[in-house]
Amino acid sequence: MQDNHLAKENSAGVNAKRIETLVDGIFAIAMTLLVLGIAVPSIANPTEAALYQAIYNLIPNFYSYAISFMLLAIFWRINHLQFNRIQRADATLLWITVVWLLFVALVPFSAFFVGEYGNFQLPNIFFDLNLLAIGFLLFLNWRHALNSGLTDEMDEEVKKSSLRINLMLPAISILALALTFLPFIKEYGYGWSSLAYLLIPVIKHFQ
């Protein structure tokens, strides 16, 4: 185990396992913070009917929470699978990951924004751009690892396939972003554009 730990650290002292530990910590915090966007309703004179109505009014918040939680879980799993193949790290990999985590940590705010004001265009655009940045940086990080020889030995076709799959994530974010500008989405509610993200679980293989 010690040999494996040393194998993942380069001469500059950039340790791939430490980067992976940081990623795990940020994701755990971000996924936990998501639920804070759902506040328990405060009702002056509570009745069963009032409580049912209050919970009904929170449905957009629960939807935003659920889809954001699942998306973060998918991004975390993809990164975890990537780091299973990454044997060494360099400064570029480190800083791409740090900037990537900056956007990961922003997801709770994006989710709160959509949960509260999802019937407006701006919150949905903000959410889509947030996820687009996460998807693109995840792809960029993996491409850098492959091109810089930081991974274990992989078949060339496997490399190409993994890059194509990683590109699907930002592509779906672009699709969701484009949907917010369609007239029928504006008519029926901007929140419907986020249904594009339900395409992601359809992808059977992430790596």
C-alpha positions in Angstrom: 0.0 0.0 0.0 2.9 2.3 0.8 4.5 1.5 -2.5 1.2 2.4 -4.3 1.0 5.7 -2.4 4.6 6.6 -3.4 3.9 5.6 -7.0 1.2 8.2 -7.2 3.5 11.1 -6.2 5.9 12.7 -8.6 9.2 14.4 -8.0 7.5 17.8 -7.5 5.5 16.3 -4.6 2.1 16.4 -6.3 0.2 13.4 -4.9 -2.7 11.9 -6.8 -4.2 10.3 -3.8 -4.2 13.6 -1.9 -6.0 15.2 -4.8 -8.5 12.4 -4.7 -9.0 12.8 -1.0 -9.7 16.6 -1.5 -12.2 15.8 -4.2 -14.0 13.3 -1.9 -14.2 15.9 0.9 -15.6 18.7 -1.4 -18.2 16.5 -2.9 -19.3 15.3 0.6 -19.7 18.9 1.7 -21.5 20.1 -1.5 -23.9 17.1 -1.5 -24.7 17.7 2.2 -25.3 21.5 1.7 -27.8 20.8 -1.0 -30.5 19.8 1.5 -30.1 23.2 3.3 -31.9 24.7 0.4 -35.1 23.1 1.6 -36.3 25.1 4.6 -39.0 23.6 6.9 -42.1 25.8 6.2 -42.9 28.3 8.9 -46.7 28.5 9.3 -48.3 30.8 11.9 -51.5 28.8 12.4 -50.7 25.3 11.1 -53.4 23.0 9.8 -53.3 19.8 7.9 -54.4 21.6 4.7 -51.8 24.4 5.3 -49.0 21.8 5.8 -50.0 19.9 2.6 -50.0 23.2 0.7 -46.6 24.1 2.2 -45.1 20.8 1.1 -46.6 21.1 -2.3 -45.0 24.5 -2.7 -41.6 23.0 -1.9 -41.8 20.5 -4.8 -39.5 22.7 -7.0 -37.0 22.7 -4.2 -37.1 19.0 -3.8 -36.8 18.5 -7.5 -33.8 20.8 -7.7 -32.2 19.0 -4.7 -32.8 15.5 -6.1 -31.4 16.3 -9.6 -28.4 18.2 -8.3 -27.6 15.4 -5.8 -27.7 12.8 -8.5 -25.6 14.9 -10.9 -23.0 15.4 -8.2 -23.0 11.7 -7.5 -22.4 11.0 -11.2 -19.6 13.5 -11.5 -18.0 12.1 -8.3 -18.1 8.5 -9.7 -16.6 9.5 -13.0 -13.8 11.3 -11.2 -13.3 8.3 -9.0 -13.1 5.9 -12.0 -10.6 8.3 -13.6 -8.3 8.4 -10.5 -8.3 4.6 -10.5 -6.4 4.8 -13.8 -4.3 7.9 -12.9 -0.9 6.7 -11.5 0.8 10.1 -11.2 -0.1 13.7 -10.9 1.4 17.0 -12.0 0.8 20.7 -11.2 -1.5 21.0 -14.2 -3.7 18.1 -13.1 -3.8 19.6 -9.6 -4.9 23.1 -10.7 -7.5 21.9 -13.2 -8.9 19.8 -10.4 -8.9 22.8 -8.0 -10.8 25.0 -10.5 -13.2 22.1 -11.2 -13.9 21.9 -7.5 -14.6 25.6 -7.4 -17.6 24.9 -9.7 -18.6 21.8 -7.8 -18.8 23.8 -4.6 -21.0 26.3 -6.4 -23.7 23.7 -7.1 -25.6 24.1 -3.8 -26.1 27.8 -4.6 -27.1 27.0 -8.2 -29.6 24.5 -6.9 -31.0 26.9 -4.3 -31.4 29.6 -7.1 -33.3 27.2 -9.3 -35.4 25.8 -6.4 -36.6 29.3 -5.5 -36.9 31.0 -8.9 -36.9 28.1 -11.4 -39.8 29.7 -13.3 -37.4 32.4 -14.5 -34.8 32.0 -17.2 -31.7 33.4 -15.4 -31.5 30.8 -12.6 -31.7 27.9 -15.1 -29.0 29.5 -17.3 -26.8 29.9 -14.2 -27.4 26.2 -13.2 -26.7 25.0 -16.8 -23.5 27.1 -17.0 -22.4 25.7 -13.7 -22.8 22.2 -14.8 -21.3 22.9 -18.2 -18.1 24.2 -16.5 -18.0 21.0 -14.3 -18.5 18.7 -17.3 -15.9 20.5 -19.4 -13.2 20.7 -16.7 -13.7 17.0 -15.9 -13.2 16.2 -19.6 -10.2 18.6 -19.7 -8.6 17.0 -16.7 -9.0 13.5 -18.1 -7.6 14.5 -21.5 -4.6 16.1 -19.8 -4.0 12.9 -17.8 -4.1 10.8 -21.0 -1.9 13.1 -23.1 0.6 13.6 -20.3 1.1 9.9 -19.6 -0.2 10.1 -16.1 -2.5 7.1 -16.4 -1.7 3.4 -16.5 -1.4 1.6 -19.8 -4.6 1.8 -21.9 -5.7 0.7 -25.3 -5.9 3.7 -27.7 -9.5 2.9 -28.6 -10.4 2.8 -24.8 -8.8 6.3 -24.5 -10.9 7.7 -27.4 -14.0 6.1 -26.1 -13.6 7.5 -22.6 -13.0 11.0 -24.0 -16.2 10.7 -26.1 -18.2 9.7 -23.1 -16.8 12.5 -21.0 -17.8 15.0 -23.7 -21.4 13.8 -23.4 -21.7 15.6 -20.0 -21.0 19.1 -21.2 -23.0 18.4 -24.3 -26.1 17.7 -22.3 -25.5 20.9 -20.3 -25.4 22.8 -23.6 -28.6 21.1 -24.7 -30.3 22.1 -21.4 -29.0 25.6 -21.8 -30.3 25.8 -25.4 -33.7 24.6 -24.3 -34.2 27.6 -22.0 -34.3 29.8 -25.1 -37.1 27.8 -26.9 -40.5 29.5 -27.0 -42.5 26.5 -25.7 -40.1 26.2 -22.6 -40.8 29.9 -21.9 -44.5 29.2 -22.1 -44.6 26.1 -19.9 -41.8 27.0 -17.5 -38.1 27.2 -17.7 -37.7 24.4 -15.2 -38.6 21.8 -17.9 -35.2 22.4 -19.5 -33.5 20.6 -16.7 -35.2 17.4 -17.8 -32.3 17.1 -20.3 -30.1 16.0 -17.4 -32.2 12.8 -17.1 -30.3 11.7 -20.2 -27.2 11.2 -18.2 -28.2 8.1 -16.3 -29.0 6.5 -19.7 -25.2 6.5 -20.4 -24.3 3.0 -19.3 -20.6 3.3 -19.2 -18.9 6.4 -17.8 -15.3 5.3 -18.5 
